[in-house]
Amino acid sequence: MIKTFIIVAQTADGFIAKNSSHLAVWTSKEDKKRFIDITKKARVMVMGLNTFQTFPSPLKDRLHIVYSPEVDAVKKNIEGVVEYTNLAPVDLIKNLEARGFDEVAICGGSTIYTMFIKSGLVDTIYLTTEPILFGSGMNIFKEDLDIKLELIDLEKTEGGTIFTEYKVINN
């Protein structure tokens, strides 16, 4: 079965961004390296349109699946690089599995994280916590949840960034 995981960075006070157009330039170089390594291994990244628009350009060696409310002629798919969709998570994952993918990185934002965690498809969460405070901003999820996690791995960098890997228990 295909491994579906969330990869996300948050501040020490639990925010993933100040607002929907906030660029992820605030994360550490260690987090950026981890993100690149994990998503390159997965070969496919799923994200919302706002998140995709924070990238200067598509990342190399990865298929970007971008959720958009309207899949129209203005947003042209670039074969093997960018595909726009509005499929339900279960249908998207089935489609990707049929195409030979064995891992899928769910890369945000909070609407997409919420949609996928609620679908029951997410089995792992890679969470980076950066030693920075925003005071307010966007949370990882947009709705109340009651999902148990099991800590699989924990690593702290010299700069104080904390990497955690959680297994989703009861999703």
MARPA-343148 format. One line per field, with one value per residue: chain; x, y, z of N, C-alpha, C in turn; residue number from 1; residue in three letters. Coordinates in pm, 1 decimal, padded with zeros to 6 digits. Layout:
<kolvexs>
nuvo: (A / ...)
n_u: (X / ...)
n_v: (Y / ...)
n_w: (Z / ...)
ca_u: (X / ...)
ca_v: (Y / ...)
ca_w: (Z / ...)
c_u: (X / ...)
c_v: (Y / ...)
c_w: (Z / ...)
marvex: (NUM / ...)
marpa: (Ala / ...)
</kolvexs>
This chain:
<kolvexs>
nuvo: (A / A / A / A / A / A / A / A / A / A / A / A / A / A / A / A / A / A / A / A / A / A / A / A / A / A / A / A / A / A / A / A / A / A / A / A / A / A / A / A / A / A / A / A / A / A / A / A / A / A / A / A / A / A / A / A / A / A / A / A / A / A / A / A / A / A / A / A / A / A / A / A / A / A / A / A / A / A / A / A / A / A / A / A / A / A / A / A / A / A / A / A / A / A / A / A / A / A / A / A / A / A / A / A / A / A / A / A / A / A / A / A / A / A / A / A / A / A / A / A / A / A / A / A / A / A / A / A / A / A / A / A / A / A / A / A / A / A / A / A / A / A / A / A / A / A / A / A / A / A / A / A / A / A / A / A / A / A / A / A / A / A / A / A / A / A / A / A / A / A / A)
n_u: (00083.4 / 00039.9 / 00244.7 / 00137.5 / 00211.4 / 00230.6 / 00420.8 / 00555.2 / 00635.3 / 00653.8 / 00619.4 / 00753.6 / 00533.5 / 00332.2 / 00246.3 / 00211.3 / 00244.7 / 00226.8 / 00018.5 / -00187.2 / -00029.5 / 00227.0 / 00565.2 / 00777.7 / 01028.7 / 01124.1 / 01203.2 / 01464.9 / 01791.1 / 01844.9 / 01589.1 / 01495.9 / 01669.8 / 01594.6 / 01326.8 / 01364.8 / 01509.5 / 01322.6 / 01091.9 / 01194.7 / 01259.1 / 01001.1 / 00888.6 / 00649.1 / 00445.0 / 00180.2 / -00029.6 / -00198.3 / -00321.4 / -00241.4 / -00014.2 / 00149.8 / 00193.7 / 00371.5 / 00616.4 / 00910.2 / 00947.2 / 00853.8 / 00979.2 / 01269.6 / 01270.4 / 01033.0 / 00683.8 / 00429.1 / 00125.3 / -00144.8 / -00400.6 / -00683.8 / -00964.9 / -01089.7 / -01025.1 / -00894.9 / -00848.9 / -00656.9 / -00476.6 / -00247.6 / -00156.1 / 00172.1 / 00331.5 / 00444.3 / 00548.8 / 00376.8 / 00046.4 / -00291.2 / -00568.3 / -00889.9 / -00973.3 / -01112.0 / -00932.3 / -00899.3 / -00944.6 / -00743.0 / -00511.5 / -00544.9 / -00521.1 / -00254.1 / -00117.2 / -00182.3 / -00034.6 / 00217.9 / 00349.6 / 00488.1 / 00501.2 / 00363.5 / 00388.9 / 00230.2 / 00201.4 / 00084.6 / -00134.2 / -00298.7 / -00568.5 / -00541.6 / -00384.8 / -00576.3 / -00786.7 / -00664.5 / -00578.8 / -00823.5 / -00930.5 / -00831.4 / -00614.7 / -00351.6 / -00048.8 / 00185.5 / 00352.6 / 00578.0 / 00721.8 / 00854.9 / 00979.7 / 01045.6 / 01267.8 / 01118.9 / 00884.1 / 00557.9 / 00328.7 / 00069.2 / -00125.4 / -00145.0 / -00276.0 / -00175.6 / -00390.2 / -00735.8 / -00963.7 / -01129.2 / -00975.4 / -00925.5 / -00690.6 / -00464.6 / -00111.9 / 00202.5 / 00525.7 / 00798.5 / 01055.9 / 01302.6 / 01487.1 / 01729.2 / 01867.6 / 02182.1 / 02114.0 / 01873.1 / 01642.7 / 01380.7 / 01322.5 / 01060.9 / 00916.3 / 00611.8 / 00393.9 / 00071.5 / -00188.6 / -00472.8 / -00632.8)
n_v: (-00118.9 / 00228.9 / 00473.8 / 00744.2 / 01058.7 / 01342.6 / 01634.1 / 01891.6 / 02216.5 / 02398.9 / 02680.2 / 02735.9 / 02808.8 / 02685.8 / 02752.5 / 02742.4 / 02934.0 / 03292.3 / 03392.6 / 03303.2 / 03359.1 / 03369.5 / 03317.4 / 03028.8 / 03102.5 / 03129.6 / 02897.5 / 02674.2 / 02600.8 / 02334.2 / 02224.9 / 02280.2 / 02117.5 / 01864.4 / 01859.7 / 01865.0 / 01620.4 / 01424.3 / 01469.9 / 01434.2 / 01165.2 / 01059.4 / 01136.6 / 01249.3 / 01527.4 / 01671.2 / 01949.7 / 02258.6 / 02527.6 / 02785.5 / 02720.8 / 02606.6 / 02833.5 / 02972.7 / 02870.7 / 02942.1 / 02817.3 / 02499.0 / 02213.5 / 02021.5 / 01688.1 / 01588.4 / 01520.5 / 01754.4 / 01775.7 / 01975.0 / 02109.4 / 02268.5 / 02480.2 / 02514.4 / 02342.6 / 02455.9 / 02597.8 / 02795.9 / 02713.9 / 02515.7 / 02177.3 / 02046.2 / 01799.1 / 01538.0 / 01717.2 / 01924.6 / 01888.0 / 01973.0 / 01932.4 / 01823.6 / 01605.4 / 01375.2 / 01290.9 / 01002.6 / 00905.6 / 01035.3 / 00924.2 / 00651.6 / 00676.8 / 00769.2 / 00552.3 / 00354.0 / 00451.0 / 00383.3 / 00506.0 / 00492.5 / 00639.5 / 00935.4 / 01275.8 / 01498.8 / 01833.1 / 02068.8 / 02356.5 / 02425.6 / 02359.3 / 02145.8 / 01967.5 / 01913.0 / 01798.7 / 01561.2 / 01430.7 / 01385.1 / 01208.3 / 00963.2 / 00848.3 / 00918.6 / 00804.4 / 00873.6 / 01146.0 / 01396.8 / 01624.0 / 01938.0 / 02149.7 / 02477.0 / 02705.0 / 02963.9 / 03230.1 / 03323.5 / 03428.7 / 03464.9 / 03322.0 / 03075.5 / 02755.1 / 02404.7 / 02230.7 / 02282.2 / 02214.1 / 02065.9 / 01779.7 / 01436.0 / 01254.8 / 01003.7 / 00976.7 / 00808.4 / 00846.7 / 00809.6 / 00889.5 / 01127.4 / 01420.8 / 01666.5 / 01968.7 / 02153.9 / 02421.5 / 02429.7 / 02343.0 / 02106.7 / 01785.1 / 01564.8 / 01243.6 / 01093.9 / 00818.0 / 00767.3 / 00665.0 / 00609.4 / 00668.9)
n_w: (00000.0 / -00061.5 / 00091.2 / 00273.1 / 00373.0 / 00593.4 / 00570.7 / 00750.9 / 00879.5 / 01180.7 / 01403.7 / 01736.1 / 01880.7 / 01744.6 / 01477.9 / 01120.6 / 00932.3 / 00888.2 / 00740.4 / 00452.2 / 00230.3 / 00316.0 / 00282.4 / 00318.5 / 00419.1 / 00670.1 / 00790.9 / 00906.5 / 00756.0 / 00786.5 / 00804.8 / 00546.2 / 00397.2 / 00492.2 / 00405.6 / 00124.9 / 00088.2 / 00184.4 / 00025.7 / -00229.5 / -00227.4 / -00206.1 / -00448.3 / -00530.2 / -00460.6 / -00280.4 / -00269.8 / -00182.0 / -00390.2 / -00295.4 / -00139.3 / -00337.9 / -00491.8 / -00334.6 / -00392.7 / -00578.1 / -00822.2 / -00971.9 / -00790.6 / -00866.0 / -01002.2 / -00893.9 / -00889.8 / -00882.2 / -00735.6 / -00747.3 / -00565.1 / -00675.7 / -00683.9 / -00928.4 / -01212.7 / -01478.7 / -01812.3 / -01786.2 / -01598.5 / -01684.2 / -01703.1 / -01655.0 / -01795.0 / -01593.7 / -01412.1 / -01300.3 / -01196.9 / -01191.9 / -00973.1 / -00843.6 / -00720.5 / -00479.8 / -00179.1 / -00142.6 / -00401.8 / -00544.8 / -00424.6 / -00491.6 / -00771.6 / -00794.5 / -00684.4 / -00871.8 / -01078.4 / -01010.8 / -00797.1 / -00468.4 / -00240.8 / -00097.6 / -00046.7 / 00157.1 / 00147.0 / 00235.5 / 00224.7 / 00537.4 / 00480.0 / 00300.1 / 00453.4 / 00653.6 / 00504.7 / 00412.5 / 00652.4 / 00773.6 / 00592.5 / 00656.3 / 00536.0 / 00591.9 / 00720.4 / 00848.9 / 01010.6 / 00949.9 / 01139.3 / 01181.5 / 01427.8 / 01476.1 / 01646.1 / 01694.4 / 01731.7 / 01629.6 / 01738.7 / 01637.6 / 01370.7 / 01108.2 / 01174.8 / 01171.8 / 01118.7 / 01029.2 / 01163.0 / 01449.9 / 01582.7 / 01679.3 / 01701.4 / 01760.0 / 01805.8 / 01758.7 / 01874.5 / 01669.4 / 01595.8 / 01702.5 / 01679.0 / 01749.6 / 01634.9 / 01628.0 / 01615.7 / 01745.4 / 01622.1 / 01604.2 / 01494.5 / 01440.7 / 01401.2 / 01353.6 / 01392.2 / 01270.2 / 01466.7 / 01516.3 / 01280.5)
ca_u: (00000.0 / 00113.3 / 00268.0 / 00090.9 / 00258.8 / 00231.1 / 00547.6 / 00516.7 / 00718.5 / 00576.9 / 00692.9 / 00742.3 / 00397.3 / 00237.9 / 00193.3 / 00283.7 / 00265.4 / 00155.3 / -00104.1 / -00186.2 / 00071.8 / 00355.4 / 00666.6 / 00842.5 / 01169.9 / 01156.7 / 01252.4 / 01610.8 / 01850.6 / 01830.5 / 01452.8 / 01488.2 / 01739.0 / 01508.5 / 01213.1 / 01412.8 / 01541.4 / 01202.0 / 01001.5 / 01260.7 / 01242.5 / 00860.9 / 00870.6 / 00524.8 / 00406.0 / 00043.1 / -00042.8 / -00299.1 / -00275.0 / -00168.0 / 00118.3 / 00226.1 / 00231.2 / 00482.7 / 00739.8 / 00952.6 / 00923.4 / 00840.9 / 01103.5 / 01318.2 / 01258.2 / 00910.2 / 00555.3 / 00351.3 / -00019.3 / -00192.1 / -00545.9 / -00737.8 / -01110.3 / -01130.0 / -00920.7 / -00935.3 / -00749.8 / -00551.5 / -00377.5 / -00211.0 / -00068.5 / 00302.5 / 00344.8 / 00552.3 / 00597.9 / 00265.2 / -00089.3 / -00395.6 / -00673.3 / -00989.4 / -01015.2 / -01115.0 / -00804.8 / -00893.5 / -00933.4 / -00608.7 / -00413.6 / -00563.2 / -00466.1 / -00107.5 / -00071.3 / -00195.4 / 00071.4 / 00346.0 / 00408.8 / 00472.2 / 00497.3 / 00304.9 / 00413.6 / 00127.0 / 00287.6 / 00012.8 / -00143.4 / -00384.2 / -00688.0 / -00500.6 / -00350.5 / -00701.1 / -00857.7 / -00598.5 / -00580.2 / -00961.5 / -00960.6 / -00782.3 / -00508.7 / -00218.1 / 00006.9 / 00305.0 / 00367.4 / 00711.6 / 00696.8 / 00969.0 / 00945.9 / 01153.7 / 01273.7 / 01074.1 / 00744.9 / 00481.2 / 00223.6 / -00058.1 / -00103.9 / -00220.7 / -00249.1 / -00158.1 / -00522.2 / -00841.4 / -01079.7 / -01100.5 / -00941.3 / -00889.7 / -00609.3 / -00349.5 / 00014.4 / 00310.9 / 00654.7 / 00888.2 / 01192.4 / 01318.3 / 01623.6 / 01746.7 / 01986.6 / 02259.0 / 02043.0 / 01751.2 / 01531.2 / 01345.9 / 01257.1 / 00990.7 / 00841.1 / 00503.6 / 00305.6 / -00067.9 / -00240.9 / -00616.3 / -00693.3)
ca_v: (00000.0 / 00354.5 / 00548.0 / 00882.2 / 01129.1 / 01488.3 / 01695.9 / 02026.1 / 02289.3 / 02492.1 / 02758.4 / 02680.8 / 02832.5 / 02603.2 / 02808.5 / 02703.3 / 03056.8 / 03408.3 / 03400.3 / 03207.2 / 03391.5 / 03380.4 / 03225.5 / 02946.2 / 03141.3 / 03137.3 / 02769.6 / 02658.1 / 02530.5 / 02190.0 / 02187.1 / 02282.2 / 01997.4 / 01751.0 / 01866.3 / 01823.4 / 01477.5 / 01342.5 / 01482.1 / 01376.5 / 01019.1 / 01027.9 / 01165.3 / 01321.3 / 01620.6 / 01719.9 / 02076.8 / 02351.4 / 02629.6 / 02890.3 / 02667.3 / 02595.1 / 02967.9 / 03024.5 / 02817.4 / 03022.9 / 02732.1 / 02359.4 / 02149.9 / 01919.4 / 01543.7 / 01560.1 / 01557.4 / 01841.9 / 01767.5 / 02099.9 / 02120.5 / 02396.3 / 02467.8 / 02502.2 / 02292.7 / 02523.1 / 02612.1 / 02888.9 / 02636.7 / 02402.2 / 02073.8 / 02027.4 / 01655.2 / 01491.1 / 01823.0 / 01985.6 / 01848.4 / 02033.1 / 01833.7 / 01847.4 / 01471.0 / 01341.7 / 01229.9 / 00858.1 / 00885.2 / 01078.2 / 00825.2 / 00533.3 / 00712.3 / 00773.1 / 00414.8 / 00286.4 / 00503.5 / 00330.0 / 00576.9 / 00418.1 / 00737.6 / 01064.6 / 01379.1 / 01601.4 / 01946.7 / 02186.5 / 02415.8 / 02369.0 / 02298.1 / 02016.9 / 01881.1 / 01872.7 / 01709.7 / 01430.6 / 01362.9 / 01340.3 / 01099.6 / 00837.3 / 00795.4 / 00957.5 / 00708.5 / 00929.6 / 01291.8 / 01450.1 / 01756.4 / 02019.8 / 02261.9 / 02575.3 / 02791.1 / 03097.8 / 03254.7 / 03417.6 / 03489.3 / 03429.3 / 03274.8 / 02959.9 / 02625.9 / 02294.0 / 02180.9 / 02383.2 / 02161.7 / 01984.6 / 01640.0 / 01352.9 / 01151.7 / 00966.3 / 00958.1 / 00740.3 / 00903.9 / 00711.2 / 00940.8 / 01263.6 / 01469.0 / 01810.0 / 02022.3 / 02249.0 / 02548.7 / 02420.0 / 02287.8 / 01971.1 / 01701.4 / 01449.6 / 01157.4 / 01029.2 / 00723.5 / 00795.9 / 00542.7 / 00580.2 / 00755.1)
ca_w: (00000.0 / -00074.6 / 00215.8 / 00260.5 / 00491.7 / 00602.2 / 00607.8 / 00790.0 / 00976.0 / 01262.7 / 01502.8 / 01871.8 / 01929.2 / 01670.9 / 01353.4 / 00998.4 / 00854.6 / 00942.6 / 00660.1 / 00341.3 / 00128.9 / 00384.8 / 00230.3 / 00421.3 / 00430.2 / 00812.1 / 00842.9 / 00906.5 / 00641.3 / 00815.0 / 00766.2 / 00400.0 / 00349.0 / 00526.1 / 00314.2 / -00007.6 / 00091.4 / 00202.4 / -00089.3 / -00347.1 / -00213.2 / -00233.6 / -00590.6 / -00557.4 / -00354.7 / -00293.4 / -00198.8 / -00230.2 / -00483.6 / -00222.8 / -00104.8 / -00462.2 / -00537.4 / -00254.5 / -00451.7 / -00692.5 / -00939.2 / -00927.1 / -00747.9 / -00959.0 / -00974.6 / -00819.3 / -00947.6 / -00794.3 / -00752.9 / -00688.4 / -00551.1 / -00718.9 / -00691.6 / -01068.2 / -01301.0 / -01602.0 / -01919.2 / -01746.1 / -01523.6 / -01768.5 / -01648.4 / -01719.0 / -01778.3 / -01507.9 / -01324.8 / -01227.9 / -01234.6 / -01109.1 / -00944.8 / -00740.4 / -00679.5 / -00337.7 / -00142.4 / -00167.2 / -00546.3 / -00585.3 / -00379.5 / -00578.2 / -00902.0 / -00784.0 / -00662.9 / -01001.0 / -01164.7 / -00965.7 / -00683.6 / -00343.0 / -00131.7 / -00132.7 / 00053.4 / 00167.2 / 00178.7 / 00284.6 / 00355.8 / 00641.5 / 00419.4 / 00242.4 / 00567.2 / 00718.6 / 00412.7 / 00406.9 / 00783.3 / 00795.3 / 00498.6 / 00711.4 / 00449.5 / 00639.6 / 00817.4 / 00913.4 / 01009.9 / 00972.2 / 01195.1 / 01222.6 / 01515.4 / 01470.8 / 01764.8 / 01657.0 / 01770.3 / 01546.8 / 01819.8 / 01574.0 / 01234.2 / 01059.7 / 01237.9 / 01078.2 / 01081.6 / 01035.9 / 01233.8 / 01568.1 / 01552.7 / 01793.9 / 01637.7 / 01842.6 / 01735.6 / 01829.0 / 01839.1 / 01608.8 / 01595.8 / 01752.3 / 01658.9 / 01774.0 / 01568.6 / 01708.5 / 01616.5 / 01824.8 / 01545.5 / 01647.2 / 01394.6 / 01495.9 / 01310.3 / 01425.7 / 01325.7 / 01299.9 / 01527.2 / 01502.3 / 01180.2)
c_u: (00087.9 / 00126.4 / 00228.4 / 00129.2 / 00245.2 / 00372.1 / 00518.9 / 00617.6 / 00628.2 / 00670.5 / 00677.4 / 00604.5 / 00290.6 / 00180.4 / 00278.6 / 00313.6 / 00191.3 / 00021.6 / -00086.7 / -00083.5 / 00212.4 / 00452.9 / 00735.5 / 00991.7 / 01216.4 / 01210.8 / 01403.7 / 01661.0 / 01840.7 / 01690.3 / 01439.4 / 01555.1 / 01652.6 / 01388.8 / 01252.6 / 01437.4 / 01415.9 / 01111.0 / 01063.5 / 01247.3 / 01099.2 / 00828.2 / 00740.0 / 00485.5 / 00264.6 / 00030.8 / -00159.2 / -00235.9 / -00196.0 / -00027.6 / 00206.0 / 00275.8 / 00339.7 / 00617.4 / 00780.5 / 00932.0 / 00907.2 / 00977.9 / 01140.3 / 01289.0 / 01137.9 / 00789.6 / 00479.1 / 00203.8 / -00076.6 / -00345.1 / -00587.5 / -00888.4 / -01161.1 / -01011.0 / -00958.7 / -00819.0 / -00634.9 / -00438.8 / -00345.6 / -00122.0 / 00062.8 / 00337.4 / 00468.4 / 00603.2 / 00485.5 / 00133.4 / -00186.0 / -00508.1 / -00777.2 / -01048.6 / -01022.4 / -00982.5 / -00795.2 / -00877.3 / -00796.1 / -00504.7 / -00423.6 / -00500.2 / -00313.6 / -00049.6 / -00076.2 / -00086.3 / 00210.4 / 00414.4 / 00387.5 / 00477.2 / 00437.5 / 00328.1 / 00301.9 / 00195.4 / 00213.5 / -00073.2 / -00247.5 / -00512.5 / -00655.1 / -00460.2 / -00477.9 / -00776.7 / -00796.9 / -00599.7 / -00720.4 / -00999.7 / -00918.3 / -00667.4 / -00367.4 / -00168.3 / 00126.2 / 00298.8 / 00512.7 / 00692.7 / 00829.0 / 00916.3 / 01067.2 / 01149.8 / 01244.8 / 00927.8 / 00681.3 / 00375.4 / 00084.2 / -00027.2 / -00191.4 / -00177.8 / -00229.6 / -00294.5 / -00627.3 / -00962.0 / -01034.5 / -01076.1 / -00918.2 / -00815.3 / -00485.8 / -00228.1 / 00110.9 / 00442.4 / 00747.2 / 01033.3 / 01191.9 / 01464.2 / 01626.3 / 01874.6 / 02059.8 / 02187.3 / 01910.7 / 01627.4 / 01507.8 / 01271.7 / 01190.5 / 00923.6 / 00738.8 / 00431.4 / 00162.6 / -00131.7 / -00385.7 / -00682.6 / -00779.7)
c_v: (00125.3 / 00423.9 / 00693.1 / 00955.9 / 01279.7 / 01531.2 / 01843.8 / 02084.7 / 02387.0 / 02568.9 / 02691.5 / 02707.0 / 02775.1 / 02657.3 / 02768.2 / 02823.2 / 03170.0 / 03426.9 / 03310.1 / 03238.7 / 03403.9 / 03274.2 / 03151.4 / 02976.5 / 03143.5 / 03006.1 / 02759.5 / 02586.9 / 02379.5 / 02141.6 / 02182.7 / 02158.2 / 01873.8 / 01744.7 / 01816.2 / 01672.7 / 01390.7 / 01350.4 / 01425.8 / 01224.2 / 00978.6 / 01042.5 / 01236.3 / 01402.5 / 01669.1 / 01846.7 / 02156.6 / 02455.8 / 02739.7 / 02844.8 / 02659.3 / 02731.8 / 03032.1 / 02970.9 / 02907.9 / 02948.9 / 02588.7 / 02301.4 / 02037.9 / 01778.2 / 01507.5 / 01600.1 / 01638.7 / 01826.2 / 01885.8 / 02100.2 / 02261.4 / 02381.8 / 02455.8 / 02458.2 / 02346.8 / 02538.9 / 02704.6 / 02814.6 / 02509.7 / 02304.9 / 02074.8 / 01881.9 / 01616.9 / 01593.4 / 01879.9 / 01933.5 / 01914.6 / 01932.0 / 01891.6 / 01713.7 / 01459.3 / 01273.6 / 01080.1 / 00828.8 / 00926.6 / 00973.5 / 00696.4 / 00557.2 / 00709.6 / 00633.8 / 00335.8 / 00330.8 / 00463.9 / 00405.7 / 00494.1 / 00507.9 / 00867.2 / 01160.8 / 01481.8 / 01724.9 / 02074.9 / 02253.6 / 02348.5 / 02305.6 / 02159.0 / 01919.5 / 01827.0 / 01771.2 / 01568.9 / 01358.9 / 01309.7 / 01223.1 / 00963.5 / 00776.9 / 00820.9 / 00857.6 / 00762.6 / 01081.8 / 01324.7 / 01595.2 / 01820.6 / 02130.3 / 02353.7 / 02665.0 / 02937.3 / 03109.4 / 03353.1 / 03490.0 / 03463.2 / 03385.3 / 03156.1 / 02833.7 / 02518.4 / 02248.1 / 02288.4 / 02338.1 / 02086.9 / 01840.9 / 01566.7 / 01231.7 / 01127.9 / 00939.8 / 00879.1 / 00799.9 / 00793.5 / 00757.9 / 01087.0 / 01303.3 / 01619.7 / 01855.8 / 02117.3 / 02382.6 / 02546.6 / 02374.3 / 02144.1 / 01900.9 / 01585.8 / 01373.7 / 01083.5 / 00929.9 / 00761.4 / 00664.2 / 00514.8 / 00670.1 / 00670.0)
c_w: (00000.0 / 00061.8 / 00191.2 / 00387.5 / 00477.5 / 00638.6 / 00631.0 / 00887.8 / 01050.2 / 01354.4 / 01639.0 / 01932.1 / 01835.2 / 01541.9 / 01233.4 / 00908.3 / 00924.6 / 00871.5 / 00537.6 / 00232.5 / 00188.3 / 00332.2 / 00344.6 / 00432.4 / 00575.7 / 00867.6 / 00825.5 / 00781.0 / 00661.4 / 00777.2 / 00614.7 / 00340.8 / 00374.3 / 00430.7 / 00175.4 / -00010.9 / 00095.9 / 00080.5 / -00216.8 / -00345.0 / -00247.9 / -00382.6 / -00624.8 / -00435.1 / -00384.1 / -00210.8 / -00255.8 / -00320.0 / -00413.3 / -00186.7 / -00229.2 / -00508.6 / -00450.8 / -00304.2 / -00567.7 / -00825.5 / -00888.2 / -00891.0 / -00844.3 / -00907.5 / -00888.8 / -00901.7 / -00843.5 / -00829.3 / -00676.1 / -00685.8 / -00586.8 / -00731.4 / -00834.8 / -01151.3 / -01439.0 / -01699.5 / -01881.9 / -01675.1 / -01601.8 / -01691.5 / -01726.0 / -01692.7 / -01697.3 / -01408.0 / -01237.6 / -01285.0 / -01137.5 / -01092.1 / -00850.4 / -00695.9 / -00527.2 / -00302.3 / -00173.7 / -00316.2 / -00597.8 / -00547.2 / -00462.6 / -00715.2 / -00898.9 / -00764.4 / -00794.4 / -01098.7 / -01116.3 / -00853.4 / -00557.5 / -00219.8 / -00184.4 / -00017.1 / 00047.1 / 00225.0 / 00215.1 / 00181.4 / 00443.9 / 00586.6 / 00366.3 / 00353.2 / 00632.0 / 00633.0 / 00414.5 / 00541.9 / 00812.2 / 00705.0 / 00552.4 / 00633.1 / 00502.4 / 00743.1 / 00894.6 / 00907.1 / 01042.1 / 01013.2 / 01236.7 / 01313.2 / 01521.8 / 01594.6 / 01729.3 / 01699.2 / 01672.6 / 01630.3 / 01767.4 / 01431.5 / 01202.0 / 01132.6 / 01130.8 / 01027.0 / 01106.5 / 01116.7 / 01358.2 / 01524.4 / 01683.6 / 01740.3 / 01723.6 / 01753.7 / 01822.8 / 01780.5 / 01789.6 / 01618.3 / 01639.3 / 01736.1 / 01682.0 / 01706.0 / 01663.0 / 01720.9 / 01692.4 / 01749.3 / 01591.3 / 01533.8 / 01466.7 / 01382.6 / 01394.3 / 01335.1 / 01367.3 / 01345.5 / 01489.9 / 01400.8 / 01088.9)
marvex: (1 / 2 / 3 / 4 / 5 / 6 / 7 / 8 / 9 / 10 / 11 / 12 / 13 / 14 / 15 / 16 / 17 / 18 / 19 / 20 / 21 / 22 / 23 / 24 / 25 / 26 / 27 / 28 / 29 / 30 / 31 / 32 / 33 / 34 / 35 / 36 / 37 / 38 / 39 / 40 / 41 / 42 / 43 / 44 / 45 / 46 / 47 / 48 / 49 / 50 / 51 / 52 / 53 / 54 / 55 / 56 / 57 / 58 / 59 / 60 / 61 / 62 / 63 / 64 / 65 / 66 / 67 / 68 / 69 / 70 / 71 / 72 / 73 / 74 / 75 / 76 / 77 / 78 / 79 / 80 / 81 / 82 / 83 / 84 / 85 / 86 / 87 / 88 / 89 / 90 / 91 / 92 / 93 / 94 / 95 / 96 / 97 / 98 / 99 / 100 / 101 / 102 / 103 / 104 / 105 / 106 / 107 / 108 / 109 / 110 / 111 / 112 / 113 / 114 / 115 / 116 / 117 / 118 / 119 / 120 / 121 / 122 / 123 / 124 / 125 / 126 / 127 / 128 / 129 / 130 / 131 / 132 / 133 / 134 / 135 / 136 / 137 / 138 / 139 / 140 / 141 / 142 / 143 / 144 / 145 / 146 / 147 / 148 / 149 / 150 / 151 / 152 / 153 / 154 / 155 / 156 / 157 / 158 / 159 / 160 / 161 / 162 / 163 / 164 / 165 / 166 / 167 / 168 / 169 / 170 / 171)
marpa: (Met / Ile / Lys / Thr / Phe / Ile / Ile / Val / Ala / Gln / Thr / Ala / Asp / Gly / Phe / Ile / Ala / Lys / Asn / Ser / Ser / His / Leu / Ala / Val / Trp / Thr / Ser / Lys / Glu / Asp / Lys / Lys / Arg / Phe / Ile / Asp / Ile / Thr / Lys / Lys / Ala / Arg / Val / Met / Val / Met / Gly / Leu / Asn / Thr / Phe / Gln / Thr / Phe / Pro / Ser / Pro / Leu / Lys / Asp / Arg / Leu / His / Ile / Val / Tyr / Ser / Pro / Glu / Val / Asp / Ala / Val / Lys / Lys / Asn / Ile / Glu / Gly / Val / Val / Glu / Tyr / Thr / Asn / Leu / Ala / Pro / Val / Asp / Leu / Ile / Lys / Asn / Leu / Glu / Ala / Arg / Gly / Phe / Asp / Glu / Val / Ala / Ile / Cys / Gly / Gly / Ser / Thr / Ile / Tyr / Thr / Met / Phe / Ile / Lys / Ser / Gly / Leu / Val / Asp / Thr / Ile / Tyr / Leu / Thr / Thr / Glu / Pro / Ile / Leu / Phe / Gly / Ser / Gly / Met / Asn / Ile / Phe / Lys / Glu / Asp / Leu / Asp / Ile / Lys / Leu / Glu / Leu / Ile / Asp / Leu / Glu / Lys / Thr / Glu / Gly / Gly / Thr / Ile / Phe / Thr / Glu / Tyr / Lys / Val / Ile / Asn / Asn)
</kolvexs>
